[in-house]
Amino acid sequence: MQHARTISRPANVGRSVREAEAACMFVHVLADSSDKLAGMCSILEKRFTLAGERLDAEARLSQVPVAVVIRADLRAVENIAAIKKRAATLAKARKRVFLVEHMSHVSISQAYALGATLVLPGTINKAKLLAVLADAAEPATPSSVDAPQPDNAVESAATVIASMFTAVTLGQSIDVDGTREAGRRIANRIAEHGLSEWLASVRRHHEGTYQHCLLVTGVAIDFGLSLGVRKTDLERLYSAAMFHDIGKAQIPLAILDKPGRLDPEERSLIETHPAAGYDFLKDHKDISAEILDAVRHHHEYLDGSGYPDALSGESISDIVRILTISDIFAALIEHRHYKPTMPREEAYNILCGMTGKLEKALVASFKNVALTR
């Protein structure tokens, strides 16, 4: 059964340019049931030009959409196969939003593997979805015409991170070479276009734990570049950043993405992730001792107040010191739907206030990365 509808409305007097652009924007909706398809269309039809079809229908997409919205259970093999059949056309869409029925690490990684640029819960937040699609409708400005387009570096890195989380969840081996290659692409991207462009691109396309890992990797790379580290040291640094939170794959997403303060039990569970990540990676022959050290100790502080081993002073390596600063800064500036994004200057001031915990000289060297790059 195919369900398709197209809605075109003339711009009202006084309608903003953005609203007019959105009204003309073609959005293609895919769902694994008629009820889901009808529900999605009822939400979007007043704002966009729509076409829609069920995943079990013959693919009839004749026009490349600006955005695609897919609502499906990605635990079902037939749904995955149906999306793959449409992959070539869907890949041309500027934005590909997956509404995932079960927000598990496995389902999220599957969505990214299928080409998602953003994954949202199947329980629809109407305002969030409309805002995401309206952003895709914005016309290019002169300053953005020559900017790097979204976004192979972001998407490939997000897919690698999601795949790592899935590997931990399912007890499978991880692709170390693929992870290293994704880090190298991020390093090239940042060397060419700068950190600010990377941060904006990641925030635009990703949320939650994967966003954090991408931000940390970008910040750590730019910090390393600003310090003039050798190529081999930069590779160790971005590999450590890509791997640093892999232990969070064993922590429920409800806790990882919880709005507000964690209770003591939840905080204790979160604090198991560095050791869990280390335990998962320690027997992998292609992961060096320096990277393992960074994964285990990126929450250690010079004054011994960190975890899991309460290291202090000279027991904390240079790569860990750099990664810890990058991790804290990225956590402060990341975008969460339940709180405003902290300005970079304010985040840097917090780092400056962590007297005795972070290396003072490194924090001073980080200023240009934090504020101007």
DRENDO-1510 file (C-alpha; in Angstrom, 1 decimal, always signed):
<recs>
REC; n; res; u; v; w
REC; 1; MET; +0.0; +0.0; +0.0 .
REC; 2; GLN; +1.4; +3.4; -0.9 .
REC; 3; HIS; +0.3; +6.6; +0.8 .
REC; 4; ALA; +1.2; +9.9; -0.8 .
REC; 5; ARG; +0.0; +13.4; -0.5 .
REC; 6; THR; +1.3; +16.7; -1.7 .
REC; 7; ILE; +0.4; +20.0; -0.2 .
REC; 8; SER; +1.3; +23.4; -1.7 .
REC; 9; ARG; +0.1; +26.6; -0.1 .
REC; 10; PRO; +0.6; +30.2; -1.3 .
REC; 11; ALA; +2.7; +32.4; +1.0 .
REC; 12; ASN; +0.5; +34.5; +3.2 .
REC; 13; VAL; +1.1; +38.3; +3.3 .
REC; 14; GLY; +3.7; +38.9; +6.0 .
REC; 15; ARG; +5.0; +35.4; +6.0 .
REC; 16; SER; +8.7; +35.3; +6.7 .
REC; 17; VAL; +11.2; +34.2; +4.1 .
REC; 18; ARG; +12.0; +31.2; +6.2 .
REC; 19; GLU; +8.3; +30.1; +6.4 .
REC; 20; ALA; +8.0; +30.6; +2.6 .
REC; 21; GLU; +11.1; +28.5; +2.0 .
REC; 22; ALA; +9.7; +25.8; +4.3 .
REC; 23; ALA; +6.4; +25.7; +2.5 .
REC; 24; CYS; +8.1; +25.0; -0.8 .
REC; 25; MET; +10.4; +22.5; +0.6 .
REC; 26; PHE; +9.9; +18.9; -0.5 .
REC; 27; VAL; +10.0; +16.4; +2.4 .
REC; 28; HIS; +9.6; +12.6; +1.8 .
REC; 29; VAL; +8.1; +10.6; +4.6 .
REC; 30; LEU; +8.7; +6.8; +5.0 .
REC; 31; ALA; +7.2; +4.6; +7.7 .
REC; 32; ASP; +6.6; +1.0; +8.5 .
REC; 33; SER; +2.9; +1.3; +9.0 .
REC; 34; SER; -0.1; +3.3; +7.7 .
REC; 35; ASP; -0.8; +4.7; +11.1 .
REC; 36; LYS; +2.7; +6.0; +11.5 .
REC; 37; LEU; +2.7; +7.4; +8.0 .
REC; 38; ALA; -0.6; +9.2; +8.5 .
REC; 39; GLY; +0.6; +10.6; +11.8 .
REC; 40; MET; +3.8; +12.0; +10.4 .
REC; 41; CYS; +2.0; +13.6; +7.4 .
REC; 42; SER; -0.6; +15.2; +9.7 .
REC; 43; ILE; +2.3; +16.9; +11.6 .
REC; 44; LEU; +4.2; +18.1; +8.6 .
REC; 45; GLU; +1.6; +18.8; +5.9 .
REC; 46; LYS; +0.9; +22.4; +7.1 .
REC; 47; ARG; +4.5; +23.4; +6.8 .
REC; 48; PHE; +6.0; +21.4; +3.9 .
REC; 49; THR; +5.3; +19.9; +0.5 .
REC; 50; LEU; +5.0; +16.2; +1.2 .
REC; 51; ALA; +5.2; +12.8; -0.4 .
REC; 52; GLY; +5.0; +9.6; +1.6 .
REC; 53; GLU; +5.0; +5.9; +1.3 .
REC; 54; ARG; +5.1; +2.8; +3.4 .
REC; 55; LEU; +8.4; +0.9; +3.5 .
REC; 56; ASP; +6.7; -2.2; +2.3 .
REC; 57; ALA; +5.5; -0.4; -0.8 .
REC; 58; GLU; +7.3; -0.3; -4.1 .
REC; 59; ALA; +9.7; +2.6; -4.0 .
REC; 60; ARG; +8.3; +5.4; -6.2 .
REC; 61; LEU; +10.4; +8.4; -5.2 .
REC; 62; SER; +10.8; +10.4; -8.4 .
REC; 63; GLN; +12.0; +13.7; -7.0 .
REC; 64; VAL; +15.0; +14.2; -4.7 .
REC; 65; PRO; +13.7; +15.6; -1.4 .
REC; 66; VAL; +15.4; +18.3; +0.6 .
REC; 67; ALA; +14.8; +16.2; +3.7 .
REC; 68; VAL; +13.7; +12.6; +4.5 .
REC; 69; VAL; +11.9; +11.6; +7.6 .
REC; 70; ILE; +11.8; +7.8; +8.4 .
REC; 71; ARG; +9.8; +6.4; +11.3 .
REC; 72; ALA; +10.4; +2.7; +11.7 .
REC; 73; ASP; +11.4; -0.1; +14.0 .
REC; 74; LEU; +15.0; -0.8; +13.0 .
REC; 75; ARG; +15.0; -4.1; +14.8 .
REC; 76; ALA; +13.0; -5.5; +11.9 .
REC; 77; VAL; +15.2; -6.9; +9.1 .
REC; 78; GLU; +12.6; -6.1; +6.4 .
REC; 79; ASN; +12.5; -2.4; +7.4 .
REC; 80; ILE; +16.3; -2.2; +7.1 .
REC; 81; ALA; +16.2; -3.9; +3.7 .
REC; 82; ALA; +13.5; -1.5; +2.5 .
REC; 83; ILE; +15.5; +1.5; +3.5 .
REC; 84; LYS; +18.6; +0.2; +1.8 .
REC; 85; LYS; +16.6; -0.3; -1.5 .
REC; 86; ARG; +16.0; +3.5; -1.4 .
REC; 87; ALA; +19.5; +4.4; -0.2 .
REC; 88; ALA; +20.9; +5.9; -3.4 .
REC; 89; THR; +18.1; +8.5; -3.7 .
REC; 90; LEU; +17.8; +9.1; +0.0 .
REC; 91; ALA; +21.5; +9.9; +0.2 .
REC; 92; LYS; +21.0; +13.0; -2.0 .
REC; 93; ALA; +18.7; +14.6; +0.7 .
REC; 94; ARG; +20.3; +17.4; +2.7 .
REC; 95; LYS; +18.9; +16.0; +5.9 .
REC; 96; ARG; +17.8; +12.5; +6.8 .
REC; 97; VAL; +16.0; +12.3; +10.1 .
REC; 98; PHE; +15.3; +8.8; +11.6 .
REC; 99; LEU; +12.6; +8.5; +14.3 .
REC; 100; VAL; +13.7; +5.3; +16.0 .
REC; 101; GLU; +11.1; +3.3; +17.9 .
REC; 102; HIS; +13.6; +1.8; +20.4 .
REC; 103; MET; +16.4; +4.2; +21.4 .
REC; 104; SER; +19.0; +1.6; +22.1 .
REC; 105; HIS; +22.7; +1.8; +21.1 .
REC; 106; VAL; +22.1; -0.9; +18.5 .
REC; 107; SER; +19.1; +0.9; +16.9 .
REC; 108; ILE; +20.9; +4.3; +16.8 .
REC; 109; SER; +24.0; +2.8; +15.2 .
REC; 110; GLN; +21.8; +1.1; +12.6 .
REC; 111; ALA; +20.2; +4.4; +11.8 .
REC; 112; TYR; +23.6; +6.1; +11.2 .
REC; 113; ALA; +24.7; +3.1; +9.2 .
REC; 114; LEU; +21.6; +3.6; +7.0 .
REC; 115; GLY; +22.6; +7.3; +6.4 .
REC; 116; ALA; +20.9; +9.2; +9.2 .
REC; 117; THR; +22.1; +12.7; +9.8 .
REC; 118; LEU; +20.0; +12.9; +13.0 .
REC; 119; VAL; +18.3; +10.3; +15.1 .
REC; 120; LEU; +15.3; +11.2; +17.3 .
REC; 121; PRO; +13.0; +9.1; +19.5 .
REC; 122; GLY; +10.0; +7.5; +17.9 .
REC; 123; THR; +7.9; +9.4; +20.6 .
REC; 124; ILE; +7.7; +12.5; +18.5 .
REC; 125; ASN; +8.7; +15.9; +19.8 .
REC; 126; LYS; +6.7; +18.0; +17.2 .
REC; 127; ALA; +8.5; +21.3; +17.9 .
REC; 128; LYS; +11.9; +19.6; +17.7 .
REC; 129; LEU; +11.1; +17.8; +14.4 .
REC; 130; LEU; +9.7; +21.0; +12.8 .
REC; 131; ALA; +12.7; +23.0; +13.9 .
REC; 132; VAL; +15.1; +20.4; +12.4 .
REC; 133; LEU; +13.3; +20.4; +9.1 .
REC; 134; ALA; +13.0; +24.2; +9.0 .
REC; 135; ASP; +16.8; +24.4; +9.4 .
REC; 136; ALA; +17.2; +22.2; +6.3 .
REC; 137; ALA; +15.0; +24.6; +4.4 .
REC; 138; GLU; +17.2; +27.6; +4.9 .
REC; 139; PRO; +18.7; +28.8; +1.7 .
REC; 140; ALA; +22.4; +29.0; +1.2 .
REC; 141; THR; +24.0; +32.4; +2.1 .
REC; 142; PRO; +26.9; +33.8; +0.1 .
REC; 143; SER; +29.3; +33.0; +3.0 .
REC; 144; SER; +28.1; +29.4; +3.0 .
REC; 145; VAL; +28.2; +28.6; -0.7 .
REC; 146; ASP; +31.8; +27.6; -0.6 .
REC; 147; ALA; +31.7; +26.0; +2.8 .
REC; 148; PRO; +32.1; +22.2; +3.1 .
REC; 149; GLN; +28.8; +20.5; +2.6 .
REC; 150; PRO; +27.3; +18.2; +5.3 .
REC; 151; ASP; +29.0; +16.2; +5.8 .
REC; 152; ASN; +31.0; +13.1; +5.1 .
REC; 153; ALA; +33.5; +13.6; +7.9 .
REC; 154; VAL; +30.8; +14.0; +10.5 .
REC; 155; GLU; +28.6; +11.2; +9.2 .
REC; 156; SER; +31.4; +8.7; +8.8 .
REC; 157; ALA; +32.8; +9.5; +12.3 .
REC; 158; ALA; +29.3; +9.2; +13.8 .
REC; 159; THR; +28.8; +5.8; +12.1 .
REC; 160; VAL; +32.2; +4.6; +13.4 .
REC; 161; ILE; +31.3; +5.7; +17.0 .
REC; 162; ALA; +27.9; +4.1; +16.8 .
REC; 163; SER; +29.4; +0.9; +15.5 .
REC; 164; MET; +31.8; +0.8; +18.4 .
REC; 165; PHE; +29.0; +1.2; +20.8 .
REC; 166; THR; +27.1; -1.7; +19.1 .
REC; 167; ALA; +30.2; -3.9; +19.2 .
REC; 168; VAL; +30.5; -3.4; +23.0 .
REC; 169; THR; +26.8; -4.1; +23.4 .
REC; 170; LEU; +26.9; -7.3; +21.4 .
REC; 171; GLY; +30.4; -8.4; +22.5 .
REC; 172; GLN; +31.8; -8.1; +19.0 .
REC; 173; SER; +35.2; -6.9; +17.8 .
REC; 174; ILE; +35.7; -3.2; +16.9 .
REC; 175; ASP; +37.1; -1.8; +13.7 .
REC; 176; VAL; +40.3; -0.1; +14.9 .
REC; 177; ASP; +41.5; +0.8; +11.4 .
REC; 178; GLY; +38.1; +2.4; +10.6 .
REC; 179; THR; +38.2; +4.4; +13.8 .
REC; 180; ARG; +41.7; +5.6; +13.1 .
REC; 181; GLU; +40.7; +6.6; +9.5 .
REC; 182; ALA; +37.6; +8.5; +10.8 .
REC; 183; GLY; +39.9; +10.4; +13.2 .
REC; 184; ARG; +42.3; +11.2; +10.4 .
REC; 185; ARG; +39.4; +12.6; +8.3 .
REC; 186; ILE; +38.3; +14.8; +11.2 .
REC; 187; ALA; +41.9; +16.1; +11.6 .
REC; 188; ASN; +42.1; +16.9; +7.9 .
REC; 189; ARG; +38.7; +18.7; +8.1 .
REC; 190; ILE; +39.7; +20.8; +11.1 .
REC; 191; ALA; +43.2; +21.6; +9.7 .
REC; 192; GLU; +41.5; +22.9; +6.5 .
REC; 193; HIS; +38.3; +24.6; +7.9 .
REC; 194; GLY; +39.0; +25.2; +11.6 .
REC; 195; LEU; +37.4; +24.1; +14.9 .
REC; 196; SER; +34.4; +26.5; +14.9 .
REC; 197; GLU; +33.1; +25.0; +11.6 .
REC; 198; TRP; +33.5; +21.5; +13.0 .
REC; 199; LEU; +31.6; +22.3; +16.2 .
REC; 200; ALA; +28.8; +24.0; +14.3 .
REC; 201; SER; +28.4; +21.0; +11.9 .
REC; 202; VAL; +28.4; +18.4; +14.7 .
REC; 203; ARG; +25.8; +20.3; +16.7 .
REC; 204; ARG; +23.7; +20.7; +13.7 .
REC; 205; HIS; +23.6; +17.0; +12.9 .
REC; 206; HIS; +23.9; +15.1; +16.2 .
REC; 207; GLU; +22.8; +15.0; +19.8 .
REC; 208; GLY; +23.6; +13.1; +23.0 .
REC; 209; THR; +26.5; +10.8; +23.5 .
REC; 210; TYR; +27.6; +10.6; +19.9 .
REC; 211; GLN; +27.6; +14.4; +19.6 .
REC; 212; HIS; +29.9; +14.5; +22.7 .
REC; 213; CYS; +32.4; +12.1; +21.3 .
REC; 214; LEU; +32.5; +14.0; +18.0 .
REC; 215; LEU; +33.0; +17.3; +19.8 .
REC; 216; VAL; +35.7; +15.9; +22.1 .
REC; 217; THR; +37.6; +14.5; +19.1 .
REC; 218; GLY; +37.5; +17.8; +17.3 .
REC; 219; VAL; +38.5; +19.8; +20.3 .
REC; 220; ALA; +41.4; +17.4; +21.1 .
REC; 221; ILE; +42.6; +17.5; +17.5 .
REC; 222; ASP; +42.6; +21.3; +17.3 .
REC; 223; PHE; +44.3; +21.5; +20.7 .
REC; 224; GLY; +47.0; +19.1; +19.4 .
REC; 225; LEU; +47.4; +21.1; +16.2 .
REC; 226; SER; +47.7; +24.4; +18.2 .
REC; 227; LEU; +50.4; +22.8; +20.4 .
REC; 228; GLY; +52.3; +21.6; +17.3 .
REC; 229; VAL; +52.4; +17.9; +18.3 .
REC; 230; ARG; +54.0; +15.4; +15.9 .
REC; 231; LYS; +51.8; +13.5; +13.4 .
REC; 232; THR; +52.2; +10.3; +15.4 .
REC; 233; ASP; +51.2; +12.0; +18.6 .
REC; 234; LEU; +48.2; +13.6; +16.9 .
REC; 235; GLU; +47.1; +10.2; +15.7 .
REC; 236; ARG; +47.3; +8.8; +19.2 .
REC; 237; LEU; +45.4; +11.8; +20.5 .
REC; 238; TYR; +42.5; +11.6; +18.0 .
REC; 239; SER; +42.3; +7.8; +18.4 .
REC; 240; ALA; +42.1; +8.2; +22.2 .
REC; 241; ALA; +39.4; +10.8; +21.8 .
REC; 242; MET; +37.4; +8.5; +19.5 .
REC; 243; PHE; +37.6; +5.6; +22.0 .
REC; 244; HIS; +37.5; +7.6; +25.3 .
REC; 245; ASP; +33.8; +7.1; +26.1 .
REC; 246; ILE; +33.3; +3.6; +24.6 .
REC; 247; GLY; +32.5; +2.3; +28.1 .
REC; 248; LYS; +29.3; +4.3; +28.1 .
REC; 249; ALA; +27.9; +1.6; +25.7 .
REC; 250; GLN; +27.1; -0.4; +28.8 .
REC; 251; ILE; +25.1; +2.4; +30.4 .
REC; 252; PRO; +21.4; +2.9; +29.5 .
REC; 253; LEU; +20.7; +5.8; +27.2 .
REC; 254; ALA; +18.0; +7.0; +29.7 .
REC; 255; ILE; +20.9; +7.8; +32.1 .
REC; 256; LEU; +23.3; +9.1; +29.6 .
REC; 257; ASP; +20.8; +11.5; +28.1 .
REC; 258; LYS; +19.0; +12.3; +31.3 .
REC; 259; PRO; +18.0; +16.0; +31.7 .
REC; 260; GLY; +19.1; +17.5; +34.9 .
REC; 261; ARG; +21.2; +16.2; +37.8 .
REC; 262; LEU; +22.0; +12.5; +38.2 .
REC; 263; ASP; +21.2; +10.8; +41.5 .
REC; 264; PRO; +24.0; +9.2; +43.4 .
REC; 265; GLU; +23.3; +5.7; +42.1 .
REC; 266; GLU; +23.2; +7.0; +38.5 .
REC; 267; ARG; +26.4; +9.0; +39.0 .
REC; 268; SER; +28.2; +5.9; +40.3 .
REC; 269; LEU; +27.1; +4.0; +37.2 .
REC; 270; ILE; +28.4; +6.7; +34.9 .
REC; 271; GLU; +31.7; +6.7; +36.7 .
REC; 272; THR; +32.2; +3.0; +35.7 .
REC; 273; HIS; +32.6; +3.9; +32.1 .
REC; 274; PRO; +36.4; +4.6; +31.9 .
REC; 275; ALA; +37.3; +1.3; +33.5 .
REC; 276; ALA; +34.7; -0.5; +31.4 .
REC; 277; GLY; +36.1; +1.0; +28.2 .
REC; 278; TYR; +39.6; +0.0; +29.2 .
REC; 279; ASP; +38.6; -3.6; +30.0 .
REC; 280; PHE; +36.9; -3.9; +26.6 .
REC; 281; LEU; +39.9; -2.5; +24.7 .
REC; 282; LYS; +42.9; -3.8; +26.7 .
REC; 283; ASP; +43.3; -7.1; +24.8 .
REC; 284; HIS; +43.1; -5.6; +21.4 .
REC; 285; LYS; +46.6; -5.9; +19.8 .
REC; 286; ASP; +46.2; -2.7; +17.7 .
REC; 287; ILE; +45.4; -0.3; +20.5 .
REC; 288; SER; +48.5; +1.1; +22.2 .
REC; 289; ALA; +49.2; +1.4; +25.9 .
REC; 290; GLU; +49.0; +5.3; +25.6 .
REC; 291; ILE; +45.5; +5.1; +24.2 .
REC; 292; LEU; +44.4; +2.6; +26.8 .
REC; 293; ASP; +45.8; +4.9; +29.5 .
REC; 294; ALA; +43.8; +7.8; +28.1 .
REC; 295; VAL; +40.6; +5.8; +27.9 .
REC; 296; ARG; +40.9; +4.7; +31.5 .
REC; 297; HIS; +42.2; +8.0; +33.0 .
REC; 298; HIS; +40.5; +10.9; +31.2 .
REC; 299; HIS; +38.5; +11.7; +34.3 .
REC; 300; GLU; +41.6; +11.9; +36.6 .
REC; 301; TYR; +42.8; +15.2; +38.1 .
REC; 302; LEU; +46.2; +16.4; +39.2 .
REC; 303; ASP; +45.0; +16.8; +42.8 .
REC; 304; GLY; +43.9; +13.1; +43.0 .
REC; 305; SER; +40.2; +13.9; +43.1 .
REC; 306; GLY; +39.3; +12.1; +39.9 .
REC; 307; TYR; +38.3; +8.5; +39.0 .
REC; 308; PRO; +38.6; +5.6; +38.6 .
REC; 309; ASP; +42.1; +5.3; +40.1 .
REC; 310; ALA; +42.6; +8.6; +41.9 .
REC; 311; LEU; +45.8; +9.3; +40.1 .
REC; 312; SER; +47.7; +12.5; +40.8 .
REC; 313; GLY; +50.6; +14.7; +39.6 .
REC; 314; GLU; +53.2; +13.0; +37.5 .
REC; 315; SER; +51.1; +9.8; +37.3 .
REC; 316; ILE; +48.9; +11.5; +34.7 .
REC; 317; SER; +50.4; +11.4; +31.2 .
REC; 318; ASP; +50.5; +14.3; +28.8 .
REC; 319; ILE; +47.9; +12.8; +26.4 .
REC; 320; VAL; +45.5; +12.3; +29.4 .
REC; 321; ARG; +46.0; +15.9; +30.5 .
REC; 322; ILE; +45.2; +17.2; +27.0 .
REC; 323; LEU; +42.2; +14.8; +26.6 .
REC; 324; THR; +40.8; +15.8; +30.0 .
REC; 325; ILE; +40.7; +19.5; +29.2 .
REC; 326; SER; +39.2; +18.7; +25.8 .
REC; 327; ASP; +36.6; +16.4; +27.3 .
REC; 328; ILE; +35.5; +19.0; +30.0 .
REC; 329; PHE; +35.3; +21.8; +27.5 .
REC; 330; ALA; +33.3; +19.7; +25.0 .
REC; 331; ALA; +30.8; +18.7; +27.7 .
REC; 332; LEU; +30.3; +22.3; +28.6 .
REC; 333; ILE; +29.6; +23.6; +25.1 .
REC; 334; GLU; +27.6; +20.6; +23.7 .
REC; 335; HIS; +24.0; +21.2; +22.7 .
REC; 336; ARG; +21.3; +19.4; +24.7 .
REC; 337; HIS; +17.6; +19.9; +24.0 .
REC; 338; TYR; +16.9; +20.6; +27.6 .
REC; 339; LYS; +19.5; +23.3; +28.2 .
REC; 340; PRO; +21.0; +26.2; +26.3 .
REC; 341; THR; +24.5; +25.8; +24.8 .
REC; 342; MET; +27.1; +27.4; +27.0 .
REC; 343; PRO; +29.2; +30.1; +25.3 .
REC; 344; ARG; +32.8; +29.1; +24.7 .
REC; 345; GLU; +34.1; +32.0; +26.8 .
REC; 346; GLU; +32.1; +30.9; +29.8 .
REC; 347; ALA; +33.2; +27.3; +29.4 .
REC; 348; TYR; +36.9; +28.4; +29.2 .
REC; 349; ASN; +36.4; +30.4; +32.4 .
REC; 350; ILE; +35.2; +27.3; +34.2 .
REC; 351; LEU; +38.4; +25.5; +33.1 .
REC; 352; CYS; +40.5; +28.4; +34.4 .
REC; 353; GLY; +38.7; +28.0; +37.8 .
REC; 354; MET; +39.6; +24.3; +38.2 .
REC; 355; THR; +42.8; +25.3; +40.1 .
REC; 356; GLY; +44.9; +22.3; +41.0 .
REC; 357; LYS; +42.9; +19.9; +38.9 .
REC; 358; LEU; +44.2; +20.7; +35.4 .
REC; 359; GLU; +47.7; +21.7; +34.3 .
REC; 360; LYS; +47.8; +25.5; +34.4 .
REC; 361; ALA; +50.1; +25.9; +31.5 .
REC; 362; LEU; +48.0; +23.6; +29.3 .
REC; 363; VAL; +44.8; +25.6; +30.2 .
REC; 364; ALA; +46.6; +28.8; +29.2 .
REC; 365; SER; +47.7; +27.2; +25.9 .
REC; 366; PHE; +44.1; +26.1; +25.3 .
REC; 367; LYS; +42.8; +29.7; +25.4 .
REC; 368; ASN; +43.1; +30.3; +21.6 .
REC; 369; VAL; +41.4; +26.9; +20.9 .
REC; 370; ALA; +38.6; +27.7; +23.2 .
REC; 371; LEU; +37.9; +31.3; +22.1 .
REC; 372; THR; +39.2; +32.0; +18.6 .
REC; 373; ARG; +39.9; +28.9; +16.5 .
</recs>
